[in-house]
Amino acid sequence: MAASETPTAAPPSLNLQKMEPRPGPQPGLPEVRWPPDVAGVRLAISGEQRSLSDILRDGFPRLVAFYLGVGLSRHEAEELSAETCEAIVSRITQLRSAEAFEAWFWSIARNRLRTLFRRRKGRKPVDAMISPSTPEEISIEGEEHRRIRVALSLLSAKDRELLWLREVEDLEYDEIASRFGATSGTIRVACHRARRRLEEVYLSGE
Amino acid sequence: MRVRHDRNDKAVDDLRSYGQALVRSVPSDQARAAAGRAMFSRNRHLVVGRRRRRLVVALGALGLLTVSNVGLAAVANTASPGEFLYSFDRGYEWVADLVGAKDHTGERLAEAQVLNARGETAQAIALLRESLNAEKSDHALLASAIQTLEFGRQNQIDQTGVESPSLTAPGQIAADDDPPTPSDTAPGRPDSLPSQSDNAPPVDPAGTQDPGEDSSPSETAPGQNRDTTTTTLTTEKANRNGNGGVGNPDRGTTEP
């Protein structure tokens, strides 16, 4: 465990500056608000197109990241994200509570992913997580990210989804549980075990 | 605002960092374009849905109108003069005439028969006269019927001294539905009309009258035509329906 506590210095070739969190809205670009505020979601549900468009604009990158994180290629992730956006647009009026938007959003994303996996059935799965597919990905990737990507590829699809929704998207256990069809306690335990497995494979690669 | 976990877990921290890096790797232009495409797809669905809904409503209304029109025409076709639906019947006939229709002589004769049975002989004659103006009518047949009705009416006047609107008592038509026997149509009787099949001109018992004019009451015995007027109308209608060759081809052409 000593290796994990030691801060790892970035190799000179890595461009970690791009990995730093965005400090705020960049000049000329709209402010990214995620998760969207309840008022904006209410407007979108009522049919206000500008609010819905803003939500989709801010949600699309998160969808792409989620699909990349669970193992899709860049091309697949972007296509599936676009499909998910269309599904959200067509079903937004069926959303009953604006407060439940985030969980609803990710449930649609999960359903789309499962549909894709079902379509893939019978074909040899291509795990895009083994190596980055585009030069852009290569350029933004650091050593830690390469290791975490490889570690994620060794986990099950369910563990990846759980870890992503819990740790990256910061969903509550209740929200995840409602979408996974399980109790909050079950999800809590499953997330804990997934974290343990990630840590094991992550540290084994050092 | 959610409370972030304060675990000192390097793998999870790197996972979060990796996730944020992936989110940032998507250009904002691409995100905006994807949102625009999704919104366009919704508008497209809405437009298509709206058009489809309008088309369904229009087709439904058209179908309902067609069904109601056909039903009304079918019901009105059996209406007799004086009934509410009779005007619809005539209206539909007028429309049918506009699109190249048929001869309505048979219907007019049947209606005149109903009117005559109802005691409205004058209206029956007026109805037949009106039909004479139609181009596709069987003029000879209508003229014969008019002549028959007028002749009978004149007989009625001569017999009773009062101009009665009816030639026959109501209900007599049913009794006279049997085909005429040779004894029914005595030679020279003015109601012995030519059938449509032999296309003969209307009979002028006196040899001097035009169709539509009143016949001389002296040429037949009073009361003789009273019993045969309706029968003749029925026979004429039967002849029009294809039975004309069965009857006596010399009817109406015999000498008095």
Contacts between the chains, C-beta under 8 A, distances in Angstrom:
chain1	res1	chain2	res2	distance
A	4	B	10	4.6
A	4	B	11	7.5
A	5	B	10	7.6
A	18	B	21	6.8
A	18	B	24	6.8
A	19	B	17	5.9
A	19	B	20	7.3
A	19	B	21	4.7
A	21	B	20	5.9
A	22	B	24	6.4
A	29	B	28	5.5
A	30	B	28	7.7
A	49	B	39	6.3
A	52	B	39	6.8
A	53	B	35	5.0
A	53	B	36	7.1
A	53	B	39	5.4
A	54	B	35	7.8
A	56	B	31	8.0
A	56	B	34	7.0
A	56	B	35	3.6
A	56	B	38	5.5
A	56	B	39	7.2
A	57	B	28	7.6
A	57	B	31	5.0
A	57	B	32	5.2
A	57	B	34	7.8
A	57	B	35	4.2
A	58	B	31	7.4
A	60	B	26	6.7
A	60	B	30	7.5
A	60	B	31	4.2
A	60	B	34	4.7
A	60	B	35	6.2
A	61	B	23	4.6
A	61	B	24	7.4
A	61	B	25	7.9
A	61	B	26	3.7
A	61	B	31	5.3
A	62	B	23	5.6
A	64	B	22	7.0
A	64	B	23	7.6
A	64	B	25	7.9
A	64	B	26	4.9
A	65	B	19	5.6
A	65	B	22	3.6
A	65	B	23	4.4
A	65	B	25	7.6
A	65	B	26	7.2
A	68	B	22	5.1
A	69	B	18	7.4
A	69	B	19	6.1
A	69	B	22	6.4
A	78	B	30	7.6
A	78	B	34	7.8
A	81	B	34	6.6
A	82	B	34	5.2
A	82	B	37	6.4
A	82	B	38	6.9
A	85	B	34	5.8
A	85	B	35	6.5
A	85	B	37	7.6
A	85	B	38	3.8
A	86	B	37	7.8
A	86	B	38	4.8
A	86	B	41	4.9
A	86	B	42	7.5
A	88	B	38	7.3
A	89	B	38	4.8
A	89	B	39	6.3
A	89	B	41	6.6
A	89	B	42	4.2
A	90	B	41	7.7
A	90	B	42	6.1
A	90	B	45	6.5
A	136	B	25	6.5
A	137	B	25	6.9
A	140	B	21	5.8
A	140	B	24	7.9
A	140	B	25	5.6
A	141	B	21	7.8
A	144	B	14	4.5
A	144	B	17	6.8
A	144	B	18	7.4
A	145	B	14	7.0
A	145	B	17	7.1
A	145	B	18	4.7
A	145	B	21	6.2
A	147	B	14	7.2
A	148	B	11	6.9
A	148	B	14	4.5
A	148	B	15	5.4
A	148	B	17	8.0
A	148	B	18	4.8
A	149	B	18	6.7
A	151	B	11	6.9
A	152	B	15	7.5
A	163	B	12	7.8
A	163	B	15	6.3
A	164	B	15	7.9
A	164	B	19	6.7
A	167	B	12	5.3
A	167	B	15	5.4
A	167	B	16	5.7
A	167	B	19	7.5
A	168	B	15	6.5
A	168	B	16	5.8
A	168	B	18	8.0
A	168	B	19	3.3
A	168	B	20	7.6
A	169	B	19	7.8
A	170	B	2	5.7
A	170	B	4	7.3
A	172	B	2	7.6
A	195	B	9	6.9
A	195	B	11	7.4
A	195	B	12	6.1
A	198	B	11	5.0
A	198	B	12	7.3
A	198	B	15	6.9
A	199	B	9	6.7
A	199	B	10	7.9
A	199	B	11	4.4
A	199	B	12	7.7
A	202	B	10	7.5
A	202	B	11	4.0
A	202	B	14	7.2
A	203	B	11	7.2
